[in-house]
Amino acid sequence: MKFFVTVLGLLMVLEGLPYFAFPEKMQAFMRQIEKMNPDHLRLAGLVSTLIGLLICYVVQKTCIFS
């Protein structure tokens, strides 16, 4: 559970950094996202999720960071 909460905290840090460092650019990026086709957003989310799962799987199987 400690590891999960640590990962969740790190995720929040990584998600928040662009908004803190580049707020105007993030607003412009969000305006561009509003114009995107929902199917393209869904595909980008799926690809991102699958890449994340693949990274987790590879790290767990190879233990290269332990």
N, C-alpha and C positions, 0 to 999 in steps of 0.2 A: 504494500500500500504506500509506503514511503517513496518508493521509486516512481509509482504512478503519479503521486502528487508533485514530485519534483519535475517530472516530464511535463505535466500540465502547467506548472509555473513557467518552465522554460518556453513552452509553446506560447504562453501569453506574452512573455518578453519579446520573442521573435515576431509575433503578430503586431505588437504595439510599436516596435522600433520605427517602421516606416512612417507611421502617423505622427510620431514625435519629431523625427528628423526632417521629414518633407511633407508637412501638412497640405501645402498648396498643390503639390504634385499628386498627392493621394486623392484630393478632391477632383482634380482633372481626370485621374484614372477612374474614379468612381463614375464620373459623367460618361466616360467612354464605355464602361461596363453596362450602364443603363441602356445604351444603344445596341448592345450585342444581342444576337439571336439567343433565346433561352436554350435551344438545343446545343449551341456551341459552348455555352457556360456549363451545361450539364456534362458534356464530353470532357471539358477541361477539368471539371471536378472529379470525374471518374478516372481520368488519366493520372491526376495528382494523387488520388487515393491509392490506385494500384502501384504507383511508383513508391509511395510511402510504405505500403505493405511489403513490397519487394525489398526495400532497404531494411526494414525490420527483420524480415526473414533471413536475409543474407548475414546481417550482423549477429543474429541469434545462432545461426548454424556455424559460422566461421569463428566466432568469438575473437575477432581481430582487435577489439577494443577492450579486452579484459586483461 
